[in-house]
Amino acid sequence: MEETNWDYFDSDLTELILSHLSIPSIIRSSLVCKSWQSIITSSSFRTRVLTRKRPWFFLYGQNNVFLKNNQVFAFDPESYEWIKLPVSASLLSKDLFTGSNGFCFTITPENFSFKPVLSDSWSQTSPLRFSRCNPLLGVYDVPDKRSKLPRFIVAGGASFIGNLVDLGDRLAVEIYNPNQDFWELCPPLPANFRPGNSSQWLCSALFKRKFYVFGIYSFFVSSFDLEKRYWTSVQTLRPPGTLFSYLISLHDRLILAGLCNNIETSPSFVIWKIDEKTLEFIEMEIMPQELLSCLFDSSDEDDRFASLKCVGFGNLIYVFNEEHHKHYPACVCEMSNYSGKCKWRRLPSLPLPVNKFHKIVSFCSNVYLDVVRNN
């Protein structure tokens, strides 16, 4: 037929067709007609999309002098393009912006707020027991049908008494229960993480009901049992020659990704699979050297890799350079859920203009369609 009459398709077929669109196209499609909006806002469509869509990569640039120069970029792997997201006036006044598993968070000494990543509507929680700066955050589901929202765990970060850093801080860990709007105080981070206890020096990963904390440069690792509420003993996880690394939770495996300095070859970016029971590691993949070279243009061997950062989720691992002079170049490693084989690709350049930032916040997260319901 020269023209397609969508009325001939039943709702299941229409749902299947719409689910193959990228998320920005799905959101636009919800405005076409009431029938499509009903399909797109249904729970069955949301479940279908979640099983198909890969997580997005977010970069939030903060300028400490000119707040209006702050920018948020999101990379959609389905359409393989960057999207420049609007920066609301309320976000400009926040001390911390980060995200995890479908949610964005802001933290100030006065409040803790969250929202779905594509929504403009913030929800504010009751105050944290300990105000803090640059903590680790995690989002996990609980087997509670009464709760439509997951639990949020906040760990570490420098805490404050008034406007002064609390030198006696016990590296507080708190879990937020949205049903009761209540923060539960949990056993603190092990003392090994006290030096540099913020997200600038630590990373975290949720895997099999455990919240892992890992020292990017110290290589200390410990996990918090989310059901029994205890920390395991601190161990060291450092493959030979590793300069720094990041612990990442993918679909069915725990991954360590970082820069390795081999004597015989130039530094390389390596991915290891981690046995969560024994913490033994097996080398899986090495980034192609020509791709690693594209992330840098400095000839100073001492610090040329210091600006390399890594985040990941689902089956994607993103590696990028947070220096401004190259407009934050990045690449992605897509890992097969079955064979474990990797496919490396360079990401397109960020949409111009790209401002100069004093701090870059990055995270990888699923994108939920709750924003369609809200709008």
N, C-alpha and C positions, 0 to 999 in steps of 0.2 A: 504494500500500500504506500502511496505517496505520503500520507500522513498517518501517524499512529494515534489511535483512540485509546487512551489509557483505561477507559471504562471497561474495555474487553478483558483486562487483566484482573485476576482476583487479588485480594490484599496480600496474600503470601508471596505471589510472584512480584508484585510491586515492591514489597519489603526487601526481597532478595536483590532486585535490581538497584534499589536505592542504597543498599548496604555496601555496594561496590564503589560508591563515590568517595572522594576524599571528605574529611570532616568539614572543612569550610563549605564544600558544595552541598553537603547534607544539611548544614544549617541554613544555607540559602534556599534549599529545596523545601524546607519546612514552611516557607512563606508563600509557596506557589498556590496551594489550595488547602482547604480544611481536611480533605481526605489524606493528603500526604503528611500534614502536620500531625494527624492522629496516629498514623503509622510510625512516624519518626519519634514521637514522644512515648510510644508504647514500651513496656518493659522487655518484650520479646525482641524488638528491634535493637534496643540498647545492648542486650545480651549478644545478639548476632554481631553487632559492630565491634564490641569488645573482643570477641574471638578473632576478628579479622584485622583490626587496626593495630599498627605498631606504635610504640610510644614516641612522643615528640621530644625534641631537644630544645631547651630554653636557655637563653642568655639574657641576663639582666645587668645592664651597665649603670653604675652609679658615679656621678660626678659630685665630689664633695663641695665644690665651689659654686657651680651653677646647677641647681637641682632640676631646672627645666631641661637640662641636657641629658637627663636620665632616659634610657631607652630599653625596651623589651623586645627581643626577637625570638621567634619560635620557628623551628624547622620541622616541617611535615614530611616524613619519609614516604608517604603515599604519593603525594604530588611532587616530591623531591624539590621543594622550594622553601625559601624563608618567608615568613610573614611578620611584618612589623606590627606589634600590638600597641594599642593606645596605653599611655601612662596616665592614670587618673590622678587628680590633685591630691586625693587622700594618700596615695602611695608615695608621693614625694616627701611626705613628712615622716615616713616609717624608718626605723633604724635598721631593720633587717627584712629582706624579702627573699624567700626561697620556696621550694616546692617538693612534693613527693606524692606519688601514687594518686594523681588526679586532683590534688589540692595545692593551693598556694597559701603561704603563711607570712604574716608580718608580726614582728615582736618589737615592742618598745618597753621601757621601764614600767609603763602604766598598763599595757594591755597586750593580749595575744589574740590575733584575728585570723580567720581562714575563709577560703572560698573555693569553689571549683575553678580550675585553671582558666576557663574562658568566660567566666561570669564576672559581672561588675559588682555583685552584691556580697559585701563582707559580713561575716558573723563574728561577733566578739564573745570571747569566753570570760569566765570569772578570772581574776588575776592569778598568775603563777605564784606559788609559794615563795619562789626565789626569782627575782628579776635577773635576767642575764643577757649577755651579748654573744652573738655568733655560736649558738648551741647546735648540736646535731638533732635532726628531726626525722621521725619515721611515722608511717601510716600503716596500720594493719587491721584486718577485719576480725571480728569476734563472732563466735557461734551463738548470737543472740538475736532472735527474730524481732525483738522489740526495738532494736536499734537500727535505724536507717543509715547512720553514720558510723565509720570505723573509729578506732581509738588512735590517739596521737601520743607519741612518746617524744619527750624532750630531754636530752642528756647533755651534761657538761656546759661549756661556755662560761665565760667570766661573769660572776654574779656581783651585785652591787649592794652596798649599804649607803643609802642616800645617793650621792653622785660619785662615791669612792668604790674602787674595786675591793671586794671582800677577800683579804689575804688568807682568811681561815676557811674559805669555801670548801665544802666536802664534795664538790663535783656532783651536785644534786641531779637526780633523775626523777622526772614526774611523768605520769600518764594521765591523759585527759579522757574522762567518761562523758560523752555528750548527753547521755540520758539524764544524768544528774547535774550536769554543769559543774563537775567536781574534778580537782586535780589530786591524784593519789601520789603521795611521796614514796618513792621506792629506794632500795639500796643504792648508794652512790656509785659512780664510776670507780674502778680500782685506782689506788693512789699512783700507779705507774703512769697514768694519763694526766697527772697534774701539770707537768711542764707542757705548755702549749695545748690547753684542753679545749680549744675552740675548733670550729669547722675549718679554720685555715690550716690546721695541722693534723686534723683527724678526719676520717671519713667513716660512714656507716653503711650497713647492708642488712636488710631483713630477709632471712632465709629459714624456712622450715620452723616457724614460730620462735625464732631467735633473732635478737637484735645485736648484730656484730659491730664492734667499734675497733678501728684499726688506725695505727699511727702511720701517716703517709711517709714520714722520714725516720721515725723510731722503730717501725715494724712491729710494735707491740699489738697483740690482738687478744680480745676477750669477747664473750657473748653473754647476753642477758636472756634468760629463759622467761618469755612473756607470760607463761602460765604459772610457773612455780616461783617467779620473782627472785632469782638469784643470779649472780655473775660467776662465770667460770674463772679458773685461775688464768693469769696473764701468761701468754707464751709469745715467742718471737717467730714471725713468719717472714723470712727473707731468703728468696732464691739467691744463689751465689752471684755476686756482681751487681745486684740491684741497687740503684741510686735512690729511687723513690717509687712508690706504687700505690694503687688504689684497689680497695676491695669492693667488688660489684656482685650483686645478686641478679642472675638471669633466670629464665623460666625454670630450669631443672638443674642448675649447677651454680656453684659458688666460684667466682672468677677473681684472679689477681692480675692486674694489668699495670705495667710500669716500665720504666727505662732501665735497661741493663747495660752495663759497661763491660764488654768483653775485651780481653787483652789482644786477641788476634784480629778482631774486627772493630769497626767504629761502633759507637753506642747504637743500640737497637731497642725498639719498643716491642715488648714481649707480653703474650697472654698465657697465663697458667691456669689449669683447672685445679681446684683445691678440694681435697677430701675433708668435709666438715667434721668428721669424727676424729681423724688423726692429724689434720692440717698438713698432710703430705701434698706436694705439688707436682704436677706433670705439665711440661711445656706443650702448648697446643698450637700456637701461631705466632709469627713474627711479622710486624708491619713491613711491607715492601720499603726498601731503603729510599727509593725515589719519592715515595709518598711522604715519608718522614722529612726528607729534605725540603719538600714544598712548604712545610710548616715553619721554616726558619730561613733567615738570610744573614745571620750574624756569623762572623768568622771567629768570634771569641769562644773557644772551646770550654772555658771555665764555667760560663753561665748561660750558654746558648739554649739549654734545655730547661732552665729553671722555671720558665713560664708555661711549661706543658701541663695541661690538666686533662682529667679523664672522668667521665660519668657514663652510666649505662643502665639499661632496664630492658625487660622482655628478652629479645635476642639481638639487641643493638648495643654497641659500645662506641661512644663518641670521644674523639681525642681532638683537642684544639689548643691553640696558642693564644694566651690572654694578653699579649702585647698589642698595643694599638697600631703600631707602625705598619702592620700588614693587614689591618682590619679583621683580626681574630680568625685566621684561617682554621679550617676544621676538616676532619675526615671521619668516616664511620666504618665500623666493622660489623657486618651482618653475619651472625653465627647460625648455622643450620640447627634446628631443634633435634634433628635425627642423627646426622652424621658428625656434627660438631665442626664441619669445615667452615671456613670464613671467607667472606667476600669483602674486599676493601674498596672504598670509593672516596674520592674527594668531594666535599660539599661545595655547592656554588657559593659565590661571594655574598656577603650580607648586603641587603638593599641599601643603597646610598640615600642620604648622607649618614655616615656613621660617626658619632661624636667620640671625643676622647674621654675615657673613664678612669677613675682612680681605683675602682674595684669592680670585679666581674663576679657575679653569682651565676652558677650554672647548675642545671639539674635535668634529669630525664624522667618523663612521667607519662602515664596514660592520660588521655583526654576524654573525659566523660561528656555525655550529651545533656547533662542537667541544665546547661545554659539554654537549651532549646525550650525547656519547660519554663524557665524563668522569664524568657523574653517572648 
